[in-house]
Structures are given as C-alpha cells and as structure tokens.
Amino acid sequence: MATRLEVQIWQRDKLYSLLKLRAVNKGNKIIDLDEMINATEAMMDAEDVAWVEKKIAEVYGNVT
C-alpha cells in the first residue's frame, strides 16, 4: 500500500502534467481536459493544488 507521501507525489505529478498540457495547448480545445483537472484537484489538499499551480505559473504563466 502506498504511503500518504507517495500518493501526494503522484497527485502533484498528475496535476502538473495536466496543467502543462493545458498550457502548451493554449487556444486548442482538448476534450475532457478541464474535467480531468477538476477530478484530480478534488482528490488533493487545497495547499497542494495551489503549490502546483504556482509552479506551472512560474514556467508557463497563469494558465488556470
């Protein structure tokens, strides 16, 4: 069974990947991407979501 830290790392990685996908495809519609992001965020602590969004913004600007 995964530890809490392992789950947290996996969730952060998944959200980062989804937000990166949104950023690099800005202006293009990716079906269900927003739903996938919302579902991932729903499993996470608000602090972790904010941290990942901050990291994405540092690289790609504000894409959320």
N, C-alpha and C positions, 0 to 999 in steps of 0.2 A: 504494500500500500504506500502511496506517495505521501510524503510529509507535507505539511502546510507550506513550507518554503518552496518545495518543488512545484506545488500547484500554483503558487503565486508567481513563480518564474515563468511557468508555462502560460498563464493567463496574460502576463505582461508581454511576453513574446508574441502571442497570438494577436493581441490588440495592436501592438506596434506594427505588425505585418499588415493588418487590415487598414490601419490609418495610413501607412506608407502607400499601400495600393491605391487608396483614395487620392493621396497627394500626387502621385506620379501620373494618375489618370484624370487629373482635374479637367473638367469640361466634358469628359466622357461619362456616359451612364453605364454603371456596372450593376446588372440586375441583382437585387437582394444584398448588395454590399452594406447598405445602411442597416438592414435587419440583422446581418451578421455582426456588425459592430455593436448594435444595441444588445443583442443576446450575450455577447462577450462581456460588455460592460455590466450587465445585470448580475453576472456572477462575481464581480470584483468589488473590492472596497473602493469607496469614492476617492480615497487618497491615492490608490494605485492608478486609477483611471486618470486623475489629474497629473500624476507624475509622468505617465506615458504620453499624454497629450502635450505636456511641456517639452519632453524630449523630441517629439515629432516636430513641434513648432520651432525648435532650435535648428533643425535641419531643413525643413520644408516650408516654414512659415505657418501661420494659423490656417489649418485645413479642416478644423472641426466645426 
